[in-house]
Amino acid sequence: MNVPPFSGRASAVLVGALVGTAAGILLVSAAGSLALEVDGVFAALAIGVPALCGAVVGAFVTPGHSRSNPR
């Protein structure tokens, strides 16, 4: 099995981090609409943790491979 080039893996990490950041921003927005104020530590954790998880998932996902069988 061939290892994908670094640029493909780096872009998958970047996309994963961006998706995680977007999820964290939505979480902070939802918490802000339900509470009067959102603490800065909570906001940093709510954005940082999903971004880190997305980057980790992006690092382990092999870009360019899918389960479909094109003919």
DSSP file (Angstrom, degrees, kcal/mol; ACC not computed):
  #  RESIDUE AA STRUCTURE BP1 BP2  ACC     N-H-->O    O-->H-N    N-H-->O    O-->H-N    TCO  KAPPA ALPHA  PHI   PSI    X-CA   Y-CA   Z-CA
    1    1 A M              0   0    0      0, 0.0     2,-0.3     0, 0.0     0, 0.0   0.000 360.0 360.0 360.0 131.2    0.0    0.0    0.0
    2    2 A N        -     0   0    0      1,-0.0     0, 0.0     0, 0.0     0, 0.0  -0.605 360.0-127.8 -83.2 137.9    1.4    3.4   -1.0
    3    3 A V        -     0   0    0     -2,-0.3     3,-0.1     1,-0.1    -1,-0.0  -0.707  31.3-114.6 -82.2 132.7    1.6    6.2    1.6
    4    4 A P        -     0   0    0      0, 0.0    -1,-0.1     0, 0.0     5,-0.1  -0.296  40.1 -91.4 -65.5 153.3   -0.1    9.4    0.3
    5    5 A P    >>  -     0   0    0      0, 0.0     4,-1.7     0, 0.0     3,-0.5  -0.202  35.2-110.3 -62.3 157.5    2.2   12.3   -0.3
    6    6 A F  H 3> S+     0   0    0      1,-0.2     4,-3.0     2,-0.2     5,-0.2   0.852 115.4  58.7 -59.4 -37.3    2.7   14.8    2.6
    7    7 A S  H 3> S+     0   0    0      1,-0.2     4,-2.1     2,-0.2    -1,-0.2   0.874 105.6  49.6 -64.1 -35.8    0.8   17.5    0.8
    8    8 A G  H <> S+     0   0    0     -3,-0.5     4,-1.7     2,-0.2    -1,-0.2   0.909 113.9  44.7 -67.4 -41.3   -2.3   15.4    0.6
    9    9 A R  H  X S+     0   0    0     -4,-1.7     4,-2.1     2,-0.2    -2,-0.2   0.890 112.2  52.5 -69.3 -38.9   -2.1   14.4    4.3
   10   10 A A  H  X S+     0   0    0     -4,-3.0     4,-2.3     1,-0.2    -2,-0.2   0.890 109.3  49.1 -64.6 -39.0   -1.4   18.0    5.3
   11   11 A S  H  X S+     0   0    0     -4,-2.1     4,-2.6    -5,-0.2    -1,-0.2   0.862 109.3  52.6 -69.7 -33.2   -4.4   19.3    3.4
   12   12 A A  H  X S+     0   0    0     -4,-1.7     4,-2.3     2,-0.2    -2,-0.2   0.889 109.9  48.8 -66.8 -37.8   -6.6   16.6    5.1
   13   13 A V  H  X S+     0   0    0     -4,-2.1     4,-2.4    45,-0.3    -2,-0.2   0.913 112.1  49.1 -64.8 -42.6   -5.3   17.8    8.5
   14   14 A L  H  X S+     0   0    0     -4,-2.3     4,-2.4     2,-0.2    -2,-0.2   0.922 112.0  47.4 -63.6 -44.8   -6.1   21.4    7.6
   15   15 A V  H  X S+     0   0    0     -4,-2.6     4,-2.5     2,-0.2     5,-0.2   0.911 112.1  50.8 -63.7 -42.0   -9.6   20.5    6.4
   16   16 A G  H  X S+     0   0    0     -4,-2.3     4,-2.3     1,-0.2    39,-0.4   0.906 110.9  48.5 -61.7 -41.6  -10.3   18.5    9.5
   17   17 A A  H  X S+     0   0    0     -4,-2.4     4,-2.4    37,-0.4    -1,-0.2   0.891 111.2  50.2 -66.2 -38.9   -9.1   21.4   11.7
   18   18 A L  H  X S+     0   0    0     -4,-2.4     4,-2.3     2,-0.2    -2,-0.2   0.905 111.2  48.0 -66.2 -40.9  -11.3   23.8    9.8
   19   19 A V  H  X S+     0   0    0     -4,-2.5     4,-2.1     2,-0.2    -2,-0.2   0.912 112.8  49.2 -65.4 -41.6  -14.4   21.6   10.1
   20   20 A G  H  X S+     0   0    0     -4,-2.3     4,-2.3    31,-0.2    31,-0.4   0.893 110.2  50.9 -63.4 -40.0  -13.6   21.1   13.9
   21   21 A T  H  X S+     0   0    0     -4,-2.4     4,-2.5    29,-0.2    -2,-0.2   0.904 108.8  51.3 -63.7 -41.5  -13.2   24.9   14.3
   22   22 A A  H  X S+     0   0    0     -4,-2.3     4,-2.1     1,-0.2    -2,-0.2   0.904 110.1  49.5 -62.6 -40.8  -16.6   25.5   12.6
   23   23 A A  H  X S+     0   0    0     -4,-2.1     4,-2.0     1,-0.2    -1,-0.2   0.903 111.0  50.1 -64.7 -39.8  -18.2   23.0   14.9
   24   24 A G  H  X S+     0   0    0     -4,-2.3     4,-2.5    23,-0.3    -2,-0.2   0.890 108.3  52.0 -65.4 -39.3  -16.7   24.7   17.9
   25   25 A I  H  X S+     0   0    0     -4,-2.5     4,-2.5     1,-0.2    -1,-0.2   0.903 109.5  49.9 -64.0 -40.2  -17.9   28.1   16.7
   26   26 A L  H  X S+     0   0    0     -4,-2.1     4,-2.5     2,-0.2    -1,-0.2   0.895 110.1  51.3 -63.2 -38.7  -21.4   26.8   16.4
   27   27 A L  H  X S+     0   0    0     -4,-2.0     4,-2.4     2,-0.2    -2,-0.2   0.920 111.3  46.5 -64.3 -43.8  -21.1   25.3   19.9
   28   28 A V  H  X S+     0   0    0     -4,-2.5     4,-2.4     2,-0.2    -2,-0.2   0.890 112.3  51.3 -65.7 -38.9  -20.0   28.7   21.3
   29   29 A S  H  X S+     0   0    0     -4,-2.5     4,-1.7     2,-0.2    -2,-0.2   0.912 111.4  47.1 -64.2 -42.2  -22.8   30.5   19.4
   30   30 A A  H  X S+     0   0    0     -4,-2.5     4,-1.2     2,-0.2    -2,-0.2   0.911 113.6  47.7 -65.8 -41.7  -25.4   28.1   20.8
   31   31 A A  H  X S+     0   0    0     -4,-2.4     4,-1.9     1,-0.2    -2,-0.2   0.875 110.8  52.6 -67.0 -36.0  -24.0   28.4   24.3
   32   32 A G  H  < S+     0   0    0     -4,-2.4    -1,-0.2     1,-0.2    -2,-0.2   0.830 107.9  50.5 -68.8 -31.4  -24.0   32.2   24.0
   33   33 A S  H  < S+     0   0    0     -4,-1.7    -1,-0.2     1,-0.2    -2,-0.2   0.753 114.7  43.9 -77.8 -22.5  -27.6   32.3   22.9
   34   34 A L  H  < S+     0   0    0     -4,-1.2     2,-0.2    -5,-0.1    -2,-0.2   0.742 116.7  46.4 -91.5 -24.9  -28.7   30.2   25.9
   35   35 A A  S  < S-     0   0    0     -4,-1.9     3,-0.1    -5,-0.1     0, 0.0  -0.706  81.3-121.4-113.6 165.9  -26.6   31.9   28.5
   36   36 A L  S    S+     0   0    0      1,-0.3     2,-0.3    -2,-0.2    -1,-0.1   0.898  94.4   4.3 -73.8 -40.3  -26.0   35.6   29.3
   37   37 A E        -     0   0    0     -6,-0.1     2,-0.5    -3,-0.0    -1,-0.3  -0.997  65.2-137.6-146.1 150.1  -22.3   35.4   28.8
   38   38 A V        -     0   0    0     -2,-0.3     2,-0.1    -3,-0.1    -6,-0.0  -0.924  27.4-122.7-109.5 128.1  -19.7   32.9   27.7
   39   39 A D     >  -     0   0    0     -2,-0.5     4,-2.3     1,-0.1     5,-0.2  -0.363  17.0-126.1 -67.0 146.0  -16.5   32.6   29.6
   40   40 A G  H  > S+     0   0    0      1,-0.2     4,-2.4     2,-0.2     5,-0.2   0.849 109.9  53.2 -63.2 -35.7  -13.3   33.0   27.5
   41   41 A V  H  > S+     0   0    0      2,-0.2     4,-2.5     1,-0.2     5,-0.2   0.919 109.6  48.6 -66.2 -43.0  -11.8   29.7   28.8
   42   42 A F  H  > S+     0   0    0      1,-0.2     4,-2.9     2,-0.2    -2,-0.2   0.916 111.6  49.7 -62.1 -42.5  -15.0   27.9   27.7
   43   43 A A  H  X S+     0   0    0     -4,-2.3     4,-1.5     2,-0.2     5,-0.2   0.911 111.4  48.5 -63.8 -42.0  -14.9   29.6   24.3
   44   44 A A  H  X S+     0   0    0     -4,-2.4     4,-2.9     1,-0.2     5,-0.2   0.919 115.7  43.7 -65.0 -42.7  -11.3   28.6   23.8
   45   45 A L  H  X S+     0   0    0     -4,-2.5     4,-2.3     1,-0.2    -2,-0.2   0.896 111.0  54.4 -68.1 -39.7  -11.9   25.0   24.8
   46   46 A A  H  < S+     0   0    0     -4,-2.9    -1,-0.2    -5,-0.2    -2,-0.2   0.775 119.6  33.4 -68.5 -25.0  -15.1   24.8   22.8
   47   47 A I  H  X S+     0   0    0     -4,-1.5     4,-1.4    -5,-0.2   -23,-0.3   0.825 120.3  48.7 -93.8 -39.6  -13.3   25.9   19.6
   48   48 A G  H  X S+     0   0    0     -4,-2.9     4,-2.5    -5,-0.2     5,-0.2   0.890 106.7  52.9 -71.1 -41.7   -9.8   24.4   20.3
   49   49 A V  H  X S+     0   0    0     -4,-2.3     4,-2.6    -5,-0.2     5,-0.2   0.943 111.7  44.1 -66.0 -48.3  -10.9   20.8   21.2
   50   50 A P  H  > S+     0   0    0      0, 0.0     4,-2.5     0, 0.0   -29,-0.2   0.875 113.5  52.9 -63.0 -33.2  -13.0   20.2   18.1
   51   51 A A  H  X S+     0   0    0     -4,-1.4     4,-2.0   -31,-0.4   -31,-0.2   0.919 111.1  46.1 -65.5 -42.1  -10.3   21.7   15.9
   52   52 A L  H  X S+     0   0    0     -4,-2.5     4,-2.2     2,-0.2    -1,-0.2   0.916 113.3  49.2 -65.2 -43.4   -7.7   19.4   17.5
   53   53 A C  H  X S+     0   0    0     -4,-2.6     4,-2.5     1,-0.2    -2,-0.2   0.905 110.6  50.9 -62.7 -41.1  -10.0   16.4   17.1
   54   54 A G  H  X S+     0   0    0     -4,-2.5     4,-2.4     1,-0.2   -37,-0.4   0.880 109.6  50.3 -63.8 -37.8  -10.6   17.3   13.4
   55   55 A A  H  X S+     0   0    0     -4,-2.0     4,-1.7   -39,-0.4    -1,-0.2   0.889 110.6  49.5 -67.2 -39.0   -6.9   17.6   12.8
   56   56 A V  H  X S+     0   0    0     -4,-2.2     4,-1.3     2,-0.2    -2,-0.2   0.924 112.6  46.9 -65.7 -44.2   -6.3   14.2   14.3
   57   57 A V  H  X S+     0   0    0     -4,-2.5     4,-1.5     1,-0.2     3,-0.4   0.913 111.0  52.7 -63.3 -41.5   -9.0   12.6   12.2
   58   58 A G  H  < S+     0   0    0     -4,-2.4   -45,-0.3     1,-0.2    -1,-0.2   0.831 105.5  55.4 -62.3 -32.2   -7.7   14.3    9.1
   59   59 A A  H  < S+     0   0    0     -4,-1.7    -1,-0.2     1,-0.2    -2,-0.2   0.822 112.6  41.4 -70.2 -30.2   -4.2   12.9    9.9
   60   60 A F  H  < S+     0   0    0     -4,-1.3     2,-0.4    -3,-0.4    -2,-0.2   0.626  93.7  92.3 -94.8 -14.2   -5.5    9.4    9.9
   61   61 A V  S  < S-     0   0    0     -4,-1.5   -49,-0.1    -5,-0.1   -48,-0.0  -0.672  76.3-133.0 -80.2 131.0   -7.9    9.6    7.0
   62   62 A T    >   -     0   0    0     -2,-0.4     3,-1.1     3,-0.1    -2,-0.1  -0.759  22.1-135.4 -86.8 112.8   -6.2    8.6    3.8
   63   63 A P  T 3  S+     0   0    0      0, 0.0     3,-0.1     0, 0.0   -54,-0.1  -0.371  82.0  26.2 -69.1 144.7   -7.0   11.2    1.1
   64   64 A G  T 3  S+     0   0    0      1,-0.2     2,-0.5   -56,-0.1    -2,-0.0   0.392  96.6 102.5  90.1  -3.1   -7.9   10.0   -2.3
   65   65 A H    <   +     0   0    0     -3,-1.1     2,-0.3     2,-0.0    -1,-0.2  -0.941  40.4 166.0-117.0 134.8   -9.4    6.6   -1.3
   66   66 A S        -     0   0    0     -2,-0.5     0, 0.0     2,-0.2     0, 0.0  -0.872  44.5-116.1-135.9 171.6  -13.0    5.8   -1.0
   67   67 A R  S    S+     0   0    0     -2,-0.3     2,-0.0     2,-0.1    -1,-0.0   0.582  82.0 103.5 -85.6  -9.9  -15.1    2.6   -0.7
   68   68 A S        -     0   0    0      1,-0.1    -2,-0.2     0, 0.0     0, 0.0  -0.344  67.6-137.8 -72.6 156.3  -16.8    3.2   -4.0
   69   69 A N        -     0   0    0     -2,-0.0     2,-0.1     2,-0.0    -1,-0.1  -0.805  18.8-157.9-116.6  88.1  -15.8    1.1   -7.0
   70   70 A P              0   0    0      0, 0.0     0, 0.0     0, 0.0     0, 0.0  -0.389 360.0 360.0 -68.5 143.6  -15.6    3.4  -10.1
   71   71 A R              0   0    0     -2,-0.1    -2,-0.0     0, 0.0     0, 0.0   0.379 360.0 360.0-117.7 360.0  -15.9    1.6  -13.4
